[in-house]
Amino acid sequence: MSFTKILFEKKNRIATISMNRPDALNTLDRVMFSEIGDALDDAERDREVRVIVIGAKGRAFCAGMDLDFAGRELDNLTSQWDMFRLGKSRLLGKIEDLSKPVIAAVNGFALAGGFEILMAVDFVIAAEDALIGDQHMKVGLFGAGGSPYRLAALIGLRKAKELVLTGKRITGKEAEAIGLVNKAVPLNDLEKTVAEFAADLADKSPVTMRVTKTYMNKVALVDSDAKLEMAMLSAIVVNGSEDYKEALTAFKEKRKPIFTGR
């Protein structure tokens, strides 16, 4: 299996997926979604693999959707809906449904869609100086990947509203303090810490791990599919607005958007 925008390695019972568009801050497009989904499928099928790690090359974990791609190819509500469903089926929803634990290893920026990946995985280990935030609100978008509901389940509704509605960024260390990440470590220690954490998980019973992860997700994320569908519908409403068009235009023109509320 060959990939163009990710790297995929399996070693010592651990599968590692590395997003590999460093020049584009590992932003997501159709190919990236599909390739990550294919790698996750491979890791899920492989009985030798017990843990999956998602990381990235370069100075960012993932800065969200590739807005150049969005402006070029997602120019109508049908194409946008298809992309939302691709993101759900090949990445965010798939991560939740995997029988194996998934760890995000976060360096640099984890914003918007990258932030939503953190909501879907089982564990997050971040560099202390990583910059983490939802960001959708800052550019007039709605988090179709489900961060508005997943985040509240992780850190509570009031703090979730602060992060989502302001679009503020916080450091990995601050994210650890509010329970958004499991561990924040110096960047130089990130790879080692993730490897040790993954190795510990790999020693556990795969059967018990599968049943326990499934149970905890089902109990904590009640009606997850329905809520994600509602998130995608909410995004479609936003994407039909003049404010959404202004957001994409402002991005292309490298200026601050001027929103009119229409």
ZAMARGU-4260 file (C-alpha; in steps of 0.2 Angstrom, whole numbers, plus 5000, padded with zeros to 4 digits):
<rodrens>
0) 5000/5000/5000 | 5008/5017/4995 | 5003/5034/5000 | 5007/5052/4994 | 5002/5063/5009
5) 5005/5052/5024 | 5018/5040/5030 | 5013/5023/5038 | 5024/5011/5048 | 5020/4996/5058
10) 5033/4991/5071 | 5033/4982/5088 | 5014/4980/5088 | 5011/4999/5085 | 5005/5007/5069
15) 5011/5025/5066 | 5002/5036/5054 | 5011/5053/5051 | 5003/5066/5041 | 5016/5072/5028
20) 5011/5089/5021 | 5023/5100/5031 | 5023/5114/5018 | 5004/5115/5020 | 5004/5113/5039
25) 4997/5096/5036 | 4980/5103/5031 | 4967/5091/5026 | 4960/5088/5009 | 4951/5073/5000
30) 4967/5063/4998 | 4973/5065/5015 | 4956/5059/5022 | 4956/5044/5011 | 4974/5039/5015
35) 4972/5041/5034 | 4956/5030/5032 | 4965/5017/5022 | 4979/5016/5035 | 4967/5015/5049
40) 4958/5000/5040 | 4975/4992/5038 | 4980/4994/5056 | 4963/4988/5062 | 4964/4972/5051
45) 4981/4968/5056 | 4981/4956/5072 | 4999/4960/5076 | 4994/4979/5078 | 4988/4983/5096
50) 4990/5002/5096 | 4988/5016/5083 | 4998/5033/5084 | 4993/5048/5073 | 5007/5061/5072
55) 5014/5073/5059 | 5029/5079/5050 | 5035/5097/5051 | 5030/5111/5063 | 5012/5107/5064
60) 5001/5092/5069 | 4987/5098/5058 | 4980/5116/5054 | 4963/5110/5049 | 4955/5109/5032
65) 4965/5115/5017 | 4955/5131/5013 | 4963/5133/4996 | 4956/5115/4992 | 4939/5120/5000
70) 4938/5136/4989 | 4942/5126/4974 | 4932/5110/4975 | 4919/5113/4989 | 4910/5127/4980
75) 4892/5120/4983 | 4882/5112/4997 | 4882/5095/4989 | 4901/5094/4988 | 4903/5101/5005
80) 4891/5088/5012 | 4900/5074/5003 | 4916/5080/5011 | 4909/5080/5028 | 4903/5062/5026
85) 4920/5057/5020 | 4928/5065/5035 | 4916/5056/5046 | 4918/5039/5038 | 4937/5039/5035
90) 4943/5049/5050 | 4934/5055/5065 | 4920/5042/5066 | 4932/5028/5061 | 4944/5033/5075
95) 4930/5031/5088 | 4924/5015/5081 | 4941/5006/5080 | 4943/4992/5092 | 4961/4997/5096
100) 4967/5013/5106 | 4972/5028/5096 | 4985/5041/5102 | 4988/5058/5095 | 5006/5064/5096
105) 5004/5083/5095 | 5018/5095/5090 | 5015/5113/5084 | 4998/5118/5078 | 4982/5107/5081
110) 4969/5119/5074 | 4951/5117/5068 | 4950/5100/5059 | 4967/5095/5068 | 4958/5100/5084
115) 4944/5089/5080 | 4956/5074/5078 | 4961/5076/5096 | 4942/5075/5101 | 4940/5058/5092
120) 4956/5049/5098 | 4958/5040/5114 | 4973/5048/5121 | 4983/5064/5117 | 5001/5068/5121
125) 5006/5085/5116 | 5022/5096/5117 | 5021/5109/5130 | 5022/5123/5118 | 5009/5115/5105
130) 4996/5128/5100 | 4979/5120/5101 | 4962/5127/5097 | 4945/5125/5088 | 4948/5141/5077
135) 4932/5138/5066 | 4924/5153/5074 | 4938/5165/5069 | 4935/5161/5051 | 4916/5160/5051
140) 4915/5141/5050 | 4906/5128/5060 | 4915/5113/5067 | 4907/5099/5056 | 4919/5086/5064
145) 4909/5087/5080 | 4921/5098/5091 | 4906/5108/5098 | 4899/5092/5106 | 4914/5081/5109
150) 4924/5095/5118 | 4910/5097/5130 | 4910/5079/5135 | 4929/5080/5138 | 4931/5096/5148
155) 4913/5102/5152 | 4901/5114/5143 | 4906/5130/5150 | 4925/5128/5146 | 4920/5121/5129
160) 4910/5136/5125 | 4925/5147/5129 | 4936/5138/5117 | 4924/5136/5103 | 4915/5153/5103
165) 4931/5163/5105 | 4942/5152/5094 | 4956/5155/5106 | 4972/5145/5106 | 4980/5137/5121
170) 4996/5128/5124 | 4999/5110/5127 | 5003/5113/5145 | 4986/5123/5147 | 4977/5109/5138
175) 4984/5097/5150 | 4978/5107/5165 | 4960/5107/5159 | 4960/5088/5154 | 4960/5091/5135
180) 4976/5081/5134 | 4983/5067/5144 | 5001/5073/5145 | 5011/5088/5140 | 5030/5086/5139
185) 5044/5096/5132 | 5045/5094/5113 | 5061/5084/5114 | 5053/5071/5125 | 5037/5069/5114
190) 5042/5054/5103 | 5049/5045/5118 | 5034/5048/5129 | 5022/5042/5115 | 5032/5027/5112
195) 5032/5022/5131 | 5014/5025/5132 | 5010/5015/5117 | 5021/5001/5122 | 5012/5000/5139
200) 4995/4999/5130 | 5001/4986/5118 | 5005/4974/5133 | 4986/4974/5138 | 4973/4961/5133
205) 4967/4966/5115 | 4950/4958/5119 | 4948/4968/5135 | 4954/4983/5127 | 4942/4982/5113
210) 4927/4979/5124 | 4931/4992/5137 | 4935/5006/5124 | 4918/5002/5115 | 4908/5002/5131
215) 4916/5018/5137 | 4913/5027/5121 | 4895/5021/5120 | 4891/5027/5138 | 4900/5043/5137
220) 4896/5048/5119 | 4877/5044/5119 | 4869/5046/5102 | 4886/5050/5094 | 4881/5047/5076
225) 4865/5058/5078 | 4875/5072/5085 | 4888/5071/5072 | 4875/5071/5059 | 4867/5087/5067
230) 4884/5095/5067 | 4886/5092/5048 | 4869/5099/5045 | 4873/5114/5056 | 4889/5117/5045
235) 4878/5116/5029 | 4867/5130/5036 | 4883/5141/5040 | 4890/5137/5023 | 4875/5144/5014
240) 4878/5161/5021 | 4886/5177/5015 | 4898/5176/5030 | 4904/5159/5024 | 4908/5166/5007
245) 4917/5181/5015 | 4927/5170/5026 | 4934/5161/5010 | 4937/5177/5001 | 4946/5185/5015
250) 4957/5169/5017 | 4962/5170/4999 | 4965/5189/5000 | 4975/5187/5016 | 4964/5199/5026
255) 4953/5199/5041 | 4935/5194/5036 | 4921/5207/5038 | 4905/5198/5044 | 4888/5205/5041
260) 4877/5192/5049 | 4869/5187/5033
</rodrens>
